[in-house]
Amino acid sequence: MSSRLSIKLHSLQQRGQKAMGIFLTSGFPSPDDTLHLLHAIDQGGADFIELGMPHSDPLAEGLPIQHSSTTALQAGATMKSTLDAVRAFRKTSETPLLLMGYINPILKFGIRTFCTEAALAGADGFIIPDLPPQEASMLRDHAQQDRLHLVFLVAPNTSIERMKQIDQLSDGFVYCVSITGLTGTGLDGQQDTINSYLKDARHIIDKNPLMVGFGIQSHQDAKRLSKHTDGFIVGSAVIKEIKRLWGYSDLTLQKRCQKLTLFIRSLKPTL
Amino acid sequence: MTMGYDAPDQNGRFGPYGGAFVPEILIPELHAVQEAFERSWADPAFQHQYLSLLHTYVGRPTALTFAERLSHELGRGQIYLKREDLCHTGAHKINNTIGQILLALQMGKTRIIAETGAGQHGVATATVAARFGLQCIVYMGAEDMDRQALNVERMKLLGAEVRPATSGSQTLKDATNEAIRDWVSNPTDTFYIIGSVVGPHPYPMMVRTFHKIIGEEVQTQLQEKVQRSTPDAVVACVGGGSNAIGIFYPFINAPDVQMFGVEAAGEGLHGKHAATLTLGEVGVLHGAMSYLLQDQEGQISLAHSVSAGLDYPGVGPEHSYLKDLGRVHYLSETDDAALKGVSLLSRTEGIIPALETAHAIAALETIVHQMENDAVIVVNCSGRGDKDMQTIMDHL
């Protein structure tokens, strides 16, 4: 499928560069901020964006993303406000954008309608952490029909056999969870284990590009972890930075966004 | 209509319900639990160990008590109480924690985690962890820790660490989220003892298996008392639904047995409640597809019940299936009715039931009028009310 995402990942691969994916919780700190933050992240050099649809019960998330989800929902974030932000972003940017979220709000929205609306808004696919491949048939066909990627995840305890199956079923890339833990978990003292897991995953997963995520907080982390992958994803560290910037009441929205752009730029490892 | 009932299928589906909607990290763990469960349950040595612990440690079989004065007061029906309140720790929950801790030992796990609402499952888990010398961490909603303070102290005395869940509604839903997150973070050494017929496959099936002894004992005991093994009706309260499944399951293929599940209507069905099957919609919560309480955006709603054990916006997937099949009738009773149920059973039978159980007692008034005058009705007296004395004193 020649999509925005696959073209992007392919061209980075050709140039020997690692892709940088940046996560943002839609509606955090408030729905009015989302479009501005998407542009700030885009200008910071994100190769693709993962836009989180907030959920009341996000099982795989550590505290930063849990809190950002709660804040977003309290500020009035809805599925519609997320799709509106994507639509507005897509008017001026061709940066690939995946929607990340939990299955229940999608079920409630209606899977068929959701795929249609997401595609029309300009989203490129989905990452649904509580929808492992064996439960995903309800979404996969509809996503394919609308030419949307459906990305599956592997973890350090995933068997070789299952990694192969997930590689066959995943579409867009395979998301390698760096550690057995939640988003935002520290990576201290686990570098060697992670490194050998990612090296193995690289050999097993050959159909899809490989992106590593969970726990990456700096360009040093990014450089180390993406040695064996095609790129990396940063989430909780970005959310923490946004929370920090929004804590300074004297900063204008424009200033905050400029500072976020610089932060995103700082995450990209130098070659 | 349900003759030959054999749910769940190999994917853990009860009709459209159930399944395993969990992060990838838990998939290998769920497979390992399922494999250990199926191997152990088929092993006579495991069965012997499980049954002898139920006999010598839990105190099974529990009595089936004819509630003569209650039946008289209701004016119809012959009411029997299945006395799970007499189990060690005061509720049915320990049948399941015994089974699961034996599995944890089989699997070489050293760390036990659990969620708890009313604290009964937390106490039952802390108890078996103490009995087998395993580390135990119980997640409990901060609000529940206040209203079930006695059970918090019991767990601590038993050597467990009680961790407050401070997110969301600070009740059972959030305690369950925290326990799942702990498991995601510690899959290698940790066994998650889930307290009800909820969660991802194989838990609903496994927890049912460890509780079905409740209904099986009723079959034997009724034979002795009324010379037939099936009652006319079985009644149980439903939060997640473990005590109900335990007493219903052996009768599912007996079409003459009517079954009634009683949910918490809280302040009333137009106000705050926990009547998931009565008013909920289908969705995914805590790894399974089932009925649940949610808002227009698919965010999980806060449930409400005076009884912490029923204060849950989801329900076991098998109950959703039994509802759709029409095999079980699901009713609901309010906080006020449950409190009256506590008084009724205490006054007529000298048994103070848990607030959860009291919902089933309260529903009898309706149920007896749907049955023949001399119908044999078995109520699962799922727990005793000592833990609720503070709440009862505040309300009565």
Contacts between the chains, C-beta under 8 A, distances in Angstrom:
chain1	res1	chain2	res2	distance
A	55	B	298	7.9
A	55	B	299	6.7
A	56	B	168	6.6
A	56	B	299	4.0
A	56	B	300	4.7
A	57	B	168	7.3
A	57	B	173	7.1
A	57	B	177	5.7
A	57	B	285	6.8
A	57	B	286	7.8
A	57	B	300	5.3
A	59	B	22	7.3
A	59	B	23	6.3
A	59	B	177	6.3
A	59	B	180	5.4
A	59	B	181	6.7
A	59	B	184	7.3
A	59	B	286	7.9
A	59	B	287	7.9
A	60	B	23	4.5
A	60	B	181	7.9
A	60	B	184	6.5
A	62	B	181	7.9
A	66	B	167	6.5
A	70	B	167	7.4
A	70	B	168	7.8
A	73	B	297	8.0
A	73	B	299	6.3
A	78	B	297	5.6
A	79	B	297	6.3
A	79	B	298	7.7
A	102	B	284	7.7
A	103	B	21	6.1
A	103	B	284	5.1
A	104	B	283	4.7
A	104	B	284	4.7
A	104	B	285	6.9
A	104	B	292	7.9
A	104	B	294	6.9
A	104	B	298	4.8
A	104	B	300	7.4
A	105	B	297	6.0
A	105	B	298	3.5
A	105	B	299	6.8
A	106	B	298	7.2
A	107	B	282	7.6
A	107	B	283	5.6
A	107	B	284	6.5
A	107	B	298	6.5
A	108	B	281	7.7
A	108	B	283	6.4
A	108	B	294	6.4
A	108	B	296	7.6
A	108	B	297	6.8
A	108	B	298	3.0
A	109	B	298	6.6
A	129	B	23	5.1
A	129	B	24	7.7
A	130	B	21	4.7
A	130	B	22	6.1
A	130	B	23	6.4
A	130	B	284	6.9
A	130	B	287	7.4
A	131	B	21	6.4
A	132	B	20	7.0
A	132	B	21	7.6
A	132	B	22	6.8
A	132	B	23	7.7
A	132	B	24	5.6
A	132	B	27	5.7
A	134	B	11	6.9
A	134	B	20	7.4
A	135	B	19	5.4
A	135	B	20	6.7
A	135	B	21	5.6
A	152	B	24	7.4
A	153	B	23	7.4
A	153	B	24	4.6
A	154	B	24	6.2
A	155	B	23	7.7
A	155	B	24	4.9
A	155	B	25	4.3
A	157	B	25	6.3
A	157	B	28	5.1
A	157	B	29	7.7
A	157	B	187	6.1
A	157	B	188	7.6
A	158	B	24	6.2
A	158	B	27	7.4
A	158	B	28	6.7
A	159	B	28	6.5
A	162	B	27	7.4
A	162	B	28	7.7
A	166	B	24	7.8
A	177	B	24	6.8
A	177	B	25	6.7
A	180	B	25	5.3
A	180	B	184	7.1
A	180	B	185	6.8
A	180	B	186	7.7
A	180	B	187	5.4
A	180	B	188	7.4
A	181	B	25	8.0
A	181	B	184	6.6
A	181	B	185	4.5
A	182	B	181	5.8
A	182	B	184	6.0
A	182	B	185	6.0
A	185	B	185	7.0
